[in-house]
């Protein structure tokens, strides 16, 4: 089956909120505390474990840990050259957690970022290119669907 074949899809829970309750080794942050997306590369098993708990609880869609994994946000942490690697790793972590379970999908999470065109923080075309790059990496990584979250300027 495909995601749109279902009348109702049960999504996972809050990744960031649950992450706050987990113990992340200090070296995994590489001095960039607050950049949860970096942990896709430096602490992948943390996300496999978190995603697997949601699968076990009945989630049918696992969202990737990519809410802030576009070039604009990652640039604030000096990670703009790792957009593709971070997004692809997030998809891989979610796939590992699902482990081939039927009717369970990976949704690529796209968050609003930290700069809004409506407030003059960033030109629309620059933001669009950043999202295009992130979407490309998520799709190449193998997501089943995209989840656009809390974006007011799309």
C-alpha positions as CSV (number, residue, x, y, z in Angstrom):
1,X,0.0,0.0,0.0
2,X,0.9,3.6,-0.4
3,X,0.4,6.4,2.2
4,X,-2.6,7.9,0.3
5,X,-4.3,4.5,0.2
6,X,-5.2,4.9,3.9
7,X,-8.2,6.8,5.2
8,X,-6.3,7.7,8.4
9,X,-2.5,7.7,9.0
10,X,-1.2,7.8,12.6
11,X,1.9,10.0,12.9
12,X,4.6,9.7,15.5
13,X,5.0,11.9,18.5
14,X,7.2,15.0,19.2
15,X,10.8,14.2,18.2
16,X,12.3,17.3,19.8
17,X,10.4,17.1,23.0
18,X,11.3,13.4,23.5
19,X,14.9,14.1,22.6
20,X,15.1,16.6,25.6
21,X,14.4,13.6,27.9
22,X,17.2,11.5,26.4
23,X,20.9,11.6,27.5
24,X,23.0,12.7,24.5
25,X,26.8,12.3,24.9
26,X,28.4,15.8,24.9
27,X,30.8,14.9,22.0
28,X,27.8,14.2,19.8
29,X,26.9,17.9,19.8
30,X,30.4,18.9,18.4
31,X,30.0,22.1,20.3
32,X,26.7,22.9,18.5
33,X,24.2,22.3,21.3
34,X,20.7,23.0,20.1
35,X,21.2,21.7,16.6
36,X,19.2,18.4,17.0
37,X,19.6,17.7,13.2
38,X,23.4,17.2,13.6
39,X,22.6,14.2,15.8
40,X,21.4,12.4,12.7
41,X,25.1,11.9,11.9
42,X,26.7,11.9,15.3
43,X,24.2,10.0,17.4
44,X,22.1,8.0,14.9
45,X,21.1,5.2,17.3
46,X,19.4,7.8,19.5
47,X,16.9,8.5,16.7
48,X,16.6,4.8,15.6
49,X,15.6,4.1,19.3
50,X,13.2,7.0,19.4
51,X,11.6,6.2,16.1
52,X,11.3,2.5,16.9
53,X,9.4,3.4,20.1
54,X,6.8,5.3,18.0
55,X,6.6,2.4,15.6
56,X,6.0,0.0,18.5
57,X,3.3,2.3,19.8
58,X,1.5,2.1,16.5
59,X,2.7,5.1,14.4
60,X,2.3,4.6,10.7
61,X,4.3,7.6,9.7
62,X,7.7,8.4,11.2
63,X,8.9,11.9,10.7
64,X,12.5,12.5,10.0
65,X,14.6,14.6,12.4
66,X,14.9,17.4,9.8
67,X,12.6,20.2,11.1
68,X,15.5,22.6,10.9
69,X,17.7,20.8,8.4
70,X,17.7,23.4,5.6
71,X,20.7,25.5,4.6
72,X,19.4,28.7,6.3
73,X,19.1,27.1,9.7
74,X,22.2,24.9,9.5
75,X,24.3,27.9,8.4
76,X,23.7,29.3,11.9
77,X,25.7,26.3,13.2
78,X,28.4,26.3,10.5
79,X,26.8,23.2,9.0
80,X,25.5,24.5,5.7
81,X,27.8,22.1,3.8
82,X,26.2,19.1,5.4
83,X,22.5,19.7,4.3
84,X,22.4,16.6,2.1
85,X,24.2,14.3,4.5
86,X,22.1,15.3,7.5
87,X,18.8,14.9,5.6
88,X,19.8,11.5,4.1
89,X,21.0,10.2,7.5
90,X,17.7,11.2,9.0
91,X,15.8,9.2,6.4
92,X,18.2,6.3,7.0
93,X,17.6,6.4,10.8
94,X,13.8,6.4,10.3
95,X,14.1,3.5,7.8
96,X,16.2,1.5,10.3
97,X,13.6,2.0,13.0
98,X,10.8,0.8,10.7
99,X,12.8,-2.2,9.7
100,X,10.6,-3.2,6.8
101,X,7.3,-3.1,8.8
102,X,4.4,-3.0,6.3
103,X,2.3,0.1,6.0
104,X,4.8,2.3,7.9
105,X,6.2,5.2,6.1
106,X,8.9,7.9,6.4
107,X,7.7,11.5,6.2
108,X,10.3,14.1,5.6
109,X,9.9,17.0,8.0
110,X,10.2,20.6,6.7
111,X,10.0,23.3,9.4
112,X,9.6,27.0,9.1
113,X,13.3,27.8,9.7
114,X,14.5,30.9,11.6
115,X,14.1,33.6,9.0
116,X,10.8,34.8,7.5
117,X,10.3,36.6,4.2
118,X,7.1,38.2,5.5
119,X,9.2,40.0,8.1
120,X,12.0,40.9,5.7
121,X,14.5,38.5,7.2
122,X,15.3,36.7,3.9
123,X,14.4,37.0,0.2
124,X,11.8,34.5,-0.9
125,X,14.0,33.1,-3.7
126,X,16.8,32.4,-1.2
127,X,14.4,30.5,1.1
128,X,12.9,28.6,-1.8
129,X,16.4,27.4,-2.9
130,X,17.1,26.2,0.6
131,X,13.9,24.2,0.7
132,X,14.5,22.8,-2.7
133,X,17.9,21.6,-1.6
134,X,16.4,20.0,1.5
135,X,13.5,18.4,-0.4
136,X,15.9,17.0,-3.0
137,X,18.1,15.3,-0.2
138,X,15.0,13.9,1.5
139,X,13.6,12.5,-1.7
140,X,16.9,11.1,-2.8
141,X,17.2,9.6,0.7
142,X,13.9,7.7,0.2
143,X,11.1,9.5,2.0
144,X,7.6,8.4,1.2
145,X,6.0,11.8,1.8
146,X,6.8,15.3,2.8
147,X,5.4,17.0,6.0
148,X,5.5,20.8,5.9
149,X,5.2,22.0,9.5
150,X,4.2,25.3,10.9
151,X,5.3,27.3,7.9
152,X,3.6,30.6,7.5
153,X,5.5,31.9,4.5
154,X,5.1,29.2,1.9
